[in-house]
């Protein structure tokens, strides 16, 4: 299955076979997030809603931890498969699975011990604190299940089973959506119910993934007795995983920097930008799925030293991502006012939202190009350029744009900062590609 899909299947078919399940998984996760927010909002309890909301960064943190083993392992194992070293790839998958479990248990113990200072850091205070504490406690108790889930979803794609990877993600989301109203309203567990529904969803996903790997996936292993790894191999996995984890951290940082930069222009700007970013997220998730869906294929061709096929894969990825993002951006631009009217009623705020949307949409195209190149560096084991680019888009470069552009253009400079950061990031990415991979 792996060799047929990765080495012989025509590139467009192979790429989309791997990428479309990732896109579908992300769409399902988006639907889940909207449903989760919907059920919490139905309570009408603003303290409860705020308590769950302040814990949102915990998801980013757990996903970042999972990326250490999931994306890092996927990169290394795909290259080993491409080089014909399937036994080594299978051996390293054992480390990825059990490393994620061990790290998840360690993270749970530490973060539960630090619950009070962490809640203060997240912004929980007053009547919000009991709800945030309940959510935090149950979610962190299941941290190992959340972190572990990132490993099979990534490694199954690397093993040529993208459909199963998608099913794993969908199962967890569906279970979560079903349990939310039961636990939040039926058992009147409130915030604890929301967290418990999330954890149970991940547990169901993990069980399904483990059962499939044990019975049907010969390329991966959960046999602890066959565990063997050296320091160099651990470093290879973690160095790539760290770059992927940084991407998650900088996304949270980018949101915080945007909010702080908009504060001088009034609370309306903050509220409207929040809505605009939710709209942009729909397009962004599709683009992210397309960009990262083909990562195992790039890694496999690189490991096989098939440079011509690798470059053809990258070229197709760029065409697919640019074409899709451009098409979706144009559609949203044409109906920008109608889309904003779904969320806002005041004409002044609608106009403000449309302007923000116009500045954000072109950034999606450049973001897609940057993501393909970040994905390429991760897939080929180039940890340094991968880390540098992960720090750029919503980290260092974005921060610089938020400092410089408002000095010249005021409010417009703030809402144009993301586009400027994406353009600069793409230029840096092209330069790094020429240095590391063009030869």
N, C-alpha and C positions, 0 to 999 in steps of 0.2 A: 504493500500500500504506500509506504513512505517513498520508496525509490520511484515507483510509477508516477506518483503525483508530483514529486519534487524534481525529478530528473528528465522525465519523458513527456509529460503532459504539456501541451502548448501553453505558453506563458499567460495569455489572458485568462484561459480557463483555470489554470493552476492557481493564479493569483486570486481570482474572484472566488474560487472554491474555498480558499483560506480566509479571505477578507469578509465576505458577505455574512458568514455566521457571527463574526465579531461585531459587525454593524448591527445585526439583528439583536445580539446580546445587549448592546448599548442602548438600543431603542427600548428594549424591554426594561432595562434598568431605569431609563428616563420615565417610562410609564409607571413603574413601581414608585419612584421618588415622588411623582405627582400624586399617586394614590395615597401614599403614606402621609404626605402633607395634607391631603384632603380629609382623611379620617381624623387626624389630630385636630384640624381646624373645625370639624363638626362638633367637637366638645364645647366650643364657644368659650373655653377657659383660656384667657390670654396668658396667664402665668404658666399653664401647662404647655401651651404652644411655644412660648419663649423658652421654657425649660428644655424641650426637645430640640429647639432650633440652636441653642448655644452649644449643644453637643455635636452638631454637624461636622466640625473639624475632626472629630474622632474617626469618622469614616476615611477621610483623607490620610490620617496617620496610619490606620490599619492597612490601607491599600499600599501605602509607601513601604511598610514593613513586608507585606506580601510580595511586592515587586523585587525585593532583594533576592528572593528564591525563585519566584515565578518567571519574571522577565530575564533575570540574570541566568537562571538555569536554562531557559529556552534558547538563549543566544549561544551558550557554550555547547549544549546538546545538539542543536541544529547543525553546528559546524562539524561536530564529531560524526554525526550521521552522514553528512556530505562527504567526509573523508573516508567513509566506509568503516568507521570505528563504532559500530553499533553496540558492542558489548560495553565500551567505555561510557557511551551515552546513557545506556541503561543503568550502569553502576552509579553515575552521578545523579540520576533521577532519584535514587534512594536518599541521597544527602539532601536534595531539595525538599522532598516530602517531609522527612523527619526533622530537618533543620528548621523548617517553617513551624512545625508543631512545638519544638523545643523553644524557639524564639517567641512563639505566641504565648506559651505558658509563662515564660520569663516576663514578657511585656505585661501580661495580665496581673501577675503578682506585684510588680513594681508600680503600675499605674493604679491599682486598687489601693495600695499602701499610700499613694500620693493623691488620693481622691480629693481631699479638701483644697490643697493648693492648686490642683489642676482645675477644679470647678471655678475657683476664683480667677484663674488665668483665662478661662473660657468666657468669663463675664457673668457668671451666675451670682445673683445677690437677691436679698429680700425674699419675697414670696415665690420667686422663681427657683430658688435653691433646692427645696425638697423634690420638685419634679425633675430637675436636672440631675440631682444625686441619684434618684431612682433609676433614671435612664442610664446614667453613667455606670452604675454598679452592675446592672444586668448585662449591658453591652460589653463591658470590660471582662466580665466573667466568661463571656464567650469569645474573647479575643483570638484564641488559638484557632477556632473554627473559621473565623473571618480571614485571618492571615493565611491559613492553610488553603482556603478556597482559590487563592490566586495561583497556586502551583499547578493543580490539574487543569485548570482552564487554559493555561499557557502551554503546558507540556503536551497536552492532548493534541493541540494544533501542530506542535512540532513533530508529533508522532504520526501526523497525517489523519487525524480524527477531528476536524473542525466542527462537524455536525454535533458530535458528542459534547464537545466543549461548549457549544451554544446551548445544548439541552441542559447542561449542568447549571448555567447561569439562569436560564428560563425557569427551571424547577424551583430554585431558591426564591426567585421573585414572585412566582405564583403562590407558593406556600406562604410567603410573607403577606401578600395582599389578602389571602383568605383569612389568615390568623389575626390581622390587624383589628377588624371590627369585633371579632370574637373576644380577644383579650382586652382591648381598650374599653369596649362597651359591655359585652356580655359578662365578663368576669370583673369588670370595673377596676382594671389594673392601671389605667391611665398611662403615664410615661413608662412605667415598668413593663406594661403590656406591649407597648410599641417596640421597646428594646428586645423583649423576649421573642416577639414575632420575627424580628430581624435575625436573631441568633438561631432560632429553630429553622428558619429558611436556609441559612448557611449550613447548618448541620445536615439537612436533607440533601443539599447539593453535594456536600462532602461524601456522604454515604453512597450516593449514586455514582460519583466519580471513582471512589475506591473500588466499589463492586465491579464497575466496568473495566478498570485497569487490571484487576486481579484475574478476570475471566477472559477478556478479549484483547488486551493490548500487550503484545509481547515485547514492544519496544521500550516499555517503562516497567519499573519494578517497585514494589513496596516490601520486598524481602529484606528485613533488617539484618539477617544473618550474612547477606552478601555485601554488606556495607563496607566500602573502602574508598578513601579519598586522601589526597595529600594537600599540603598547604598551598601549593601553586594552583591547584584546581579550585580550591575554596576561594582564593584571591580572584581568580578569573570570573567566577560566578558573582561574587559580591561586588566587584568593581563595576560590572555592567549593571547589576541590580541597583547599586547606589545611585548611578546616574538617572535611572528610571524613577527611583524614589524621590530624588531631588525635584523632578518635574512636578510631582504631586504637592510637595511642600511649597514650591514657588507659585503654584496656582492659588493656594490659600493666601500667600503673601501678596500676590497681585491684587486680589480682591480687597485686602486690607488697605493697600496703598491707594487704590482707586477711591475708596470711601473717604479716606483722610484728605485726599486732594480735592474732592468735591465739597467737603464741609464748608469752606469759605463761601460757597455759592448757594447755600441754603439746603434745607432738608428735602425740598422737592427734587433736586437733582439726584440725591442719593436714592430716593424712592424710584424715580424713573429709570435710573441706571440699573437698579436691581431687576426691574421688569425686562429691560432690554437684554441684559445678560442671560436671563432665562430663555428668551427667544433665540438668542445667538447660540445657546447651548444645544438646541435641537440640531442646527446645522453642524456645529462643532463636533458633536458626537459621531455623526455620520462620517465626517472627514477624518477624525481620529481612528475610527474603525477601519476605514479604507487604508490609511497610512500604516497602521501597525499590524493589520491583518496579514500582510505579506512578509512580515519579519522572518518567520521560519524559512521561507523560500529563499530570501536573500542570504541568510546564514548557511543554508544547505549548499547553495551554489558556490559561496565563498569557500566553504570547507572542502568542496569537491574540486576547487581551483579551476572552476569553469567561469572565467572572467567575462567571456562574451555573453553567456546566459545571465550572469549576475547584472551586468550593465543593462541588458535588455529588460530585466525585471524592474530595475530602478526606473528606467525610462517609462515603462508601462505604469508603474506606480505614480509617477509624477503626472502623466497624462490623465489617469483615472481621478486622482485627487484634485488637480486643477480644474478639470472639466466639471466634476461634480460640484465642487465648492463654488465655482463661477456660476453654474446654472442655478443652484439654490440661492446664491446671493442676489442674482438678478431677479428671481421670482419674489424674494422677500422685499427687495427695493421697490418693485412695481406695486406691491400691495402693502407698503410700509404703514400707511395711514390706517388702512382697514385692520391690520394686525394690532396696532397700538390701541385702536378703539375697543378691542376685546377686553383690554385691561384697564383702560382709562376713559373718563368721561369729559374732563375739563379740556377744552380746545387748546389752551396754552400748554398743558402738560403733554397732550398728544403731539403737538408741534415739536416740543422739546425732545420727546421720545423718537420721533421720526428723524430728527437731526442726528441724534446719538446713533441710531440704527444705520444711517447712511455712512457714518464714520467707521462703524464697527464691521460692516459687511465686507469691505475690501480686505480687511485684515485677515479674514477667514481663509482667503486664497493664499496669502503669503504664509499663514500659519500652517496650511496643508503642505506647502513645499518644505518648510522647515521641519515638520514632523517626519516626512519621508526621509530626509537626510539624517535626522536624529536616529530614526529607526535603522537606517543603514549602518551608522556607526555602532549602534548597539548590537546589531546582528553580526557584524564582522569583528566584534571584540575590541573596538577602538574606544576604550573607556574614557580617555582624556577628552577628546573632542565631543563625545556624547555628554559628558558632565558639563563641559563649557557651554554647550548649546542649551542644556537643561536649565542652566543658571541665567541664560540671557533673556528669553522671551518675556517672562513675567517676573524676572528677578532683576539682575543688574541693569540690563539695557532699558527695561521698562521703567525702573526707578529713575534712571538718568533722564529719560524722556519726560517723566512727570515733574522733574525739577526744572528742566530747560524750557520745554515748550510753553508752560503757563507764564513764564517770565516774558515771553514775546507775544503770546496770543491769548492769555487769560483762560477763560472757561473753555474756549475752543481747543486750546492746547491740551487741556486735560482729556477731553473726549477723543482727541486725535492721537494721543500718546501710544495707544495699543497698535494702531496702524504703523506709526513710525518705528516702534520697537520691532514689529514683525518684519518690516522691510530691512532694517539693520541686521536682524538676526539671520535672515536668509542670505544676505551678503557675506556675513561671517561664516555661515554654513558652507556656502559655495567655496570660499577660500580654504576652509578646513578640508573639504572633500578633495580639492586639488592637491593639498599637501599629503593627505593620508591614503587616498584611494585611487587617484587618477592614473598612477603609474601602472 
